[in-house]
Amino acid sequence: FQSISHNTRKSFRRKVRRSEHLNPELFDFEGPQAIEEFFSLFFQYHIPYWKEKTGSCYFEDPAERAFMMA
């Protein structure tokens, strides 16, 4: 950590402090089913976020989700 510049360390600490109030959930995925588990959670949060923000999301289309997981 010492080899990183002062500005980079300060920026990193600031980002960590900002994200702490969001109460992030951390998940650990292991094993061959990890990709499917990850994407099921990813799509669950990603699609509503972008639909609200922009009105649409590419991953609403099941073909796009299948392509991403392939």
Sequence and secondary structure as in RCSB ss.txt:
>XXXX:A:sequence
FQSISHNTRKSFRRKVRRSEHLNPELFDFEGPQAIEEFFSLFFQYHIPYWKEKTGSCYFEDPAERAFMMA
>XXXX:A:secstr
 TTS HHHHHHHHHHHHHHHTT        STTHHHHHHHHHHHHHHHHHHHHHS  GGGSHHHHHHHH 
